[in-house]
Amino acid sequence: MSTDSTDRIRISPHPAHQALIALLASAVLVAPAWSWSVAAVGQGDRPLVAAVTGALGTALCAAVAVAAHRAAAVRVVRDGRVRARAADDTLEHEAALLADHLLPALADGVRSGRTVREVLAAHPPVRHAALDRLLRAAGGELDLAARRAEHARALIARCERRITELDRAWLPPLTARIRTDRCAAAEAADPPPAPTGHLPLDDALASLRDHVRSELLAAARRTDTVLAATASCGARLSAGLETAAEHLRVLRETHGDRPEVREDLVEAGRVLARTVRTADTLVTLAGGGTGRRDPLTVPLPDVLRRAARRVGARTRVRARGAEGVEVLGQAAEPLARVLAELLDNAAAFSGPDAEVSVRVEGDEEGIVLHVEDGGPGMRRREREAARARVDSPGGLEVVDGDRTGLAVVGLIAARHRFGVDFGTSPQGGLSVGVLVPRTLVAASGPVPERAGLAS
């Protein structure tokens, strides 16, 4: 291999050393010859012979030294070229080894958790010094990058865990406390710190947590303010409409026999009834009370008439079994609002001349008022959806557009412990049962009489 050729190249001696050696060797040979030539001539010729032979010997030694110097210089140049070619071959071979094998193996090993020393020990060493330094520098950078990547992954995992804790273990209880107790929510304990110590990331998450809590509290306060204002305006509107309805009833009693105004008074009564119910709906969804004070007990027929007056088709409402039943005053107005929503829905899905019946029954838990119509009814899936909407009604902030009736029924039922269930009426339409618990019933004794509620 080319990596061994460099070692096999003989190092040539320096040209000056070669010249000196040649000079000394030639001097060793020339000196005896010079001595012999001087000794061989007569005494008179010796000075001349010594001078001539000495000059010739000196010239010969110089020529030999110069020739040896030049030959050594040529060998040095030739050996240098050979070494250069061998070095080029070695550099090319080891660069290819570095690029094709060592660096990919080093990157894979560092990614798998091995050290640079362990990876390099499993491969042949790089003999080129510069490439070896380059390889070890690259390995160090890869090792550093791997440690930084591992640290970043640990930070990301820690951040994900902390955010998950905030989302699942801190935020839901906080929002629940905000709905029930603002002070408790403002002083709610923060989640425990991470077990591995404090990092700047924890400061950022703590700041985010405080900001979220303050914004949720501020939003809740704004919502409360808006709902309170809405309930107050709705209550005033409802009171004004009730007064207008009383005046309208007086007008109907006074001028109802006049044909030219009878229809106008009836239509005005229907519009006013729907508007009163809309105002009551607004107050209920905003969390307001009924705003009406009733006696200690109220006959159930009066409650039914109150509910029917808020429905445009009140002349179509018929009741059975309500006589002799009384409810506590605190339940009269809420029950009237629930029945008004159910009666309006039943009248809307029945024929224009079809009756809407309210059937009253007593059981061990209280009294049940069945609002029944002859409309198309509901499929089982629709009844289950309606039941779920009544069970989880929400308020004005989560109401779904114009579909407010079931939300109103659910809110009032939850506040006053009414039970609401959906079934099929004997006519094939919808039957909605409203259970008034026995604790809200003052007297029970319904009789199966048929009574109109047009008044």
Secondary structure, DSSP 8 states (H G I E B T S, - for coil): -HHHHHHHS-----HHHHHHHHHHHHHHHHHHHHHHHHHHS-TTTHHHHHHHHHHHHHHHHHHHHHHHHHHHHHHHHHHHHHHHHHHHHHHHHHHHHIIIIIHHHHHHHHHTT--HHHHHHTS----SHHHHHHHHHHHHHHHHHHHHHHHHHHHHHHHHHHHHHIIIIIHHHHHHHHHH-HHHHHT-------TT---HHHHHHHHHHHHHHHHHHHHHHHHHHHHHHHHHHHHHHHHHHHHHHHHHHHHHHHHTT-HHHHHHHHHHHHHHHHHHHHHHHHHHHTT--------SEEEHHHHHHHHHTTSTTGGGEEEES-TT-EEEHHHHHHHHHHHHHHHHHHHHTS-TT--EEEEEEEETTEEEEEEE--S----HHHHHHHHHHHHS---TTT--TT--HHHHHHHHHHHHT-EEEEEE-TTSSEEEEEEEEGGGEEE------EEE---
